[in-house]
Amino acid sequence: MVRAAAAIFMHLLAAPVVSETIDVGGHSSVDLNTFECRDITRSSIVQRVCYDRAGRHLIVAVKGAYDQYCDLPAETFDALMGAPSMGQFFNRNIRGASGARFACRD
């Protein structure tokens, strides 16, 4: 039993690490290697959230489509993750009226 568990563990360590790349906004690809991603199950609007603290970039999946927000402070990300209603917080403070503030410039 111990040998089998050790063999499985060693196999997992030897498996190649593949970074995930997603299409954002239908026009660019983003490598999620530097992002911390979380699948969201407690929101009917937000499905997945990925945040890069060093780059201050947020990627949010809503209805299967990813959108990216730039220069988003870590405090805003933390507030989103702790909000009683993630969808309401996202719509009001990130995507909504203040969304232009976090728009990514090419």
N, C-alpha and C positions, 0 to 999 in steps of 0.2 A: 504494500500500500504506500509506504513512504517512498519507495523507488519510483512508483508510477507518478506520484505527486511531484517528485523532484524532476522527473523527465518532462512532465507537462510544463513545469515552471521554467526549465532550461529552454524548452521550445519557444515559449513566449518571449524570453529574453533574446533569443536569436532571430525572432521575426523582425523583418525590416520595418522601420518607422516610416510611414508614408504621410506626408502632410496633405491636408485637404485644401482643395481650391474650389471656390464657389463663384458663380456669376452674380454680380451686383448690379441692380438697376438695368439689366439687360444689355449693358454696354462695356463692362469691364470685369476682369477676373481678379480675385483677391486670394492670396495664399493665407490660410488661417494659422500658419505656423507660430506666429507671435501672439495670437489671440487666445484668450480664455473663453471657451464656449460652453454654454449651458442650454440644454433642452428644457423648455418651459412647459409644465403641465397644468399650472394653476391659473392660466389666462386663456380666455377664449379668443383673444386677438394676437398676442405675442406668442410665437411658437418656439423661437430660438433666439438667444442673445449671445453675441461674441464681442469681447472688449479687449483692446490692446492698451494697457495702462501707459506704457512708455510712449506710444504714438498718439494716445488719446483718440483712438478711432473706435466707433461703435458700429456693429452690423446687427441688424434686427431682421428676423424672418417674420413676415406677416402674410398669411394666406399663401404660403409657399414661395413668396418672392422676397429676396433680400434687398435691403436698402442700407446705405452706409452714411454715417454721420461723423464729421471730423471736428477736432478740437473740443471734444466733449469732456468736461472735467470728471475726474474719478468720483467726486462727490455726487454728481448727477447720476452716474452709473450706479453707485451704491444706493442712492435714493430709489432708482428704478427697481432694483432688485429687492428692496425692502418695502416697496409700496403695497398697500392693501389691495389696490387694483392696478396691476402693471399696465393694462391697456389704457386706462384713464391717464395715468402718469405719463406714459409714452406719448399719447395723443396731445396732451396739454403742454408738456414741458420739452419735448424733443421734436416730434414731428409737426405739431400744431403751429400756432402763431409764431413761436420762437424757432421753428424749424430752419428758417433761412440762416439763423445764427450758426447752426451746426452743419450747414450745407458744405459739401466737399467741393473745393475749387480745383479744376484741372490745371 
